[in-house]
Every structure is written in structure tokens, then in C-alpha cells.
Amino acid sequence: MSTRPRQIHLGCFPIHLGGNVGAWRHPAMQADGSTSLAFVLNLARIAEAGKLDILFIADSLYASENSTPFDVNHFEPITILSAAAAVTTRVGLVATMSTSYSAPFNTARQIASMDRLSGGRVAWNAVTSSNAGAARNYGGEPQMEHDLRYHVAQEYIEVVKGLWDSWEDDAFPRDKAAGRYVDFSKMHRLNHKGEFYQVQGPLNIERSVQGRPVIFQAGASEAGRQLAALHADAVFSNRETIEECRIYTADLRDRAAKLGRPEGELLVFPVITPIVGGTEAEAKRRAQELNELLDPPTALAFLSRYFNSYDFSGYDLDGPTPDLSGIVGSSNRSSAEYLMRIAREDHLTLRQLAYRAAAPRGDFTGTPEQIADRLQLYFETQACDGFMIATDISPRGLSAVVDHVVPILQKRGLFRTEYEGETLRSHLDLPVPANRYV
């Protein structure tokens, strides 16, 4: 158990085209930011200057005429984060990679490689791809049913973790005088034969300096929460209110405890979009400017991602939200069920629901002090362990948090003033796992 005082963890979740799917139109927004190397590396440098824990890159594997601007044009995470590793020295780097369409050996090797070249600063955000279009991009196999995806993912993650233990920590003496580069007695083949995968191993890269890369997961459904409780070091969440965050975090911690995991080894990070102003009125004006950039087709495109890319164009925007239960399927089930619930409870029209889904929540809009107060309230009432900061207008939104909100948290003793360690595990105050073969 760590003796370090508990502090807020902060990650940057850069929305390269802004805090909603219309924000790329803002005059301060670089419209080609999602595929600009300089743009993304600048965000990484800002995050590191602010002593943030993490730069977190999301991903998507499918594009169509009904996709959002981000989904149709963005970097693959390993590629861009490898570049970010070369221009930073401390900030953690989280790459989203699917367990549905790649071999576990490939994922283990790519993440381990990036972890070594970054000096132990990498995490893998393990996701189960849920879009039928993505399945057609990877061989045309039918999309897996929701619970099966998580069943496959459990074995997949077990294989990856096993491959990361292929070599003991001192397996590479590199003794020039003795002519001994490697000690093969400290090499271990996995020899995994499971329900879905057969993987011999070993991985052909040495073990991480942080024991193994950190694992993120975004468990929201029953199967997802159980997977997170079993394997995740940290969870990326999208709860709507502070009370929902508290309930969700308590549930995950309870599940982890029942699986025998020590307290404090499963961190929860809700995503938020702070909109910072010198006054509350200025912050609200900025939020309104951002939301005015949304148009109905773009908002509907964003909504459709939660409903298997469903085409809403034939519906009356100002009529009642249609019954969507028949098209939820296995895609983004928990988010889809939440949207259906608020549409029903709040009697939302389709237009209102689309804008509700596409626009940032308003509870982190205000002055630096108001936002710091809100972060502190979530943290101190055990609603979460930290936050993923989505940017309203990049890089302006991230700079506003780093320049104006972070110093307030530092003065309150709630956030670091300097990095204390070199690895991402050190930043997150997570223990270094022992090699299973030692």
C-alpha cells in the first residue's frame, strides 16, 4: 500500500477537432489538427509542462458518410504517440487498441516497444470494438455479440500480460567481457492454449521498466465492469453526474476487492470538458459559442455512433425521440441505454437528445476557482481518482487548465508541483507488478 498522500491525477484527452463535433469550425481551431504532427506534439508538450499524468489518444476503426469529422480523419494511436515519446520525457502516453481485430502478440509487442522507447511511460487502453462496420474492415466476419466480445477480451488481455512477462528483469546482462548478451534461463515461453488463442511466446523484447505497461479499460456494462475489475489498472469513464460517478467508482472498487485486489490499485478517470473564463459569464459565453457551431446533421451523426451508426435523417428533429431499443444491439450498450433513459425521463425531442449527446456537460464551465472547486469535490467525495481533460478548443482549452486551474490545485496540495518518478506507474502511484516466473 502506498504511503504517498492521495492527490488528483490529470490526463489530457485531446479532441483534436474540439470539444464537440462542430468545434473544428471555430476561428481559433486548427482545422487539420487531427492529422497534424506539430499540433499533436504541441499538446503533448503542454501536458508535460503542466505536470499532467497522461496524454490519452482515442481511436476508431470505421468511417462512413454518417461519421463525425474526427472518425473520418485521424492518426493511428501507436504512430502518433511514438512521435510524442520522442519530444517528451515524463508525461504518460495511453494508446487505444482493440482486442477484437488484432492478434494479442502484435498488441503486446507494439505496446512493449513503445514503452521501452519512452522509458516506461506507456499504457494500453484495451477496448472491445463494437461497430459492425469495423468488423467488415477486418475480414468481414460478423460482429461479435456484446458479452462474447468481453469474454474474448479477458483471454486476450491475459495473453498480453503473460507475454509481457516473457523475460525476467535481469535477463539481459549484456556482458561484453564474458560475451553474454542474454541469459536464456530467464526466458519464459507462455505456451497459452485457450478458448480463442494459442500463443507460444516469448515476446522478443525485454520486460518493461515499470514491470508491465499500465492497462486502461472503459468498462460500463456488467461485462465491461467485471473485466475492468479483473484486469485494469485504471478506468476511463463517462458518467453524467457526480452521484453517478460515486456509484460507479464504488461498484468498481467493490468488484476489485471481491477479486482479491488491494485497495488503491484501480483508478477511475471520468472525462470532462472544462471551459475556463476569467469570469463565469465569460466561460458561459465561450460554451455558448462552442455549442452554436453544432448543426443538426453533425449532432445526429454523433448520436448515431451510440446506435450502430443508425441513420436518423428520416425522423422529425422536433418530434419525440423514436424508440431506439431495437437498434442498440451490442454497440456502446451502456451509453445508448443512458441516452434512451434521459430521452424518456426528460421528454427530449430528437434534436435535443442529439445536442445533449454532442455538447460538453456544463458542470465544468466557469472560472479557474470554480472548476478547481468542482474537481476537488469529485475527488474528496470518492467520486473518482482523477480526470481526463477533453479540450473545448485545442490547444487553448488545455493551456487554460494548465495555466490557471492546475496552479490552484497545487496551492491546495491536491496536485504535484514536479514529477516524482520516471514511469507512468510512478505518476499514478501504482505498484510495479512482479514477474510471474520469479
Secondary structure, DSSP 4 states (H G I P E B T S, - for coil): ---SPP--EEEEE--TT-SSTTGGGSTTS-TTGGG-HHHHHHHHHHHHHTT-SEEEE-------TT--HHHHS---HHHHHHHHHHH-SSSEEEEEEESSSS-HHHHHHHHHHHHHHHTS-EEEEEE----HHHHHHTTSPPPPPHHHHHHHHHHHHHHHHHHHTSB-TT----BTTTTB---GGGB----EE-SS-EE----SSPPBTTBS-EEEE---SHHHHHHHHHH-SEEEE--SSHHHHHHHHHHHHHHHHHTTPPTTSSEEEEEE--EE-SSHHHHHHHHHHHHHT--HHHHHHHHHTTTTT---TTS-TTSBPP--GGG-TTTTHHHHHHHHHHHHHTT-BHHHHHHHHHSPPGGGEE-HHHHHHHHHHHHHTTS-SEEEEE-SSTTHHHHHIIIIIHHHHHHTTSS-SS---SSHHHHTTPPPPPPTT-
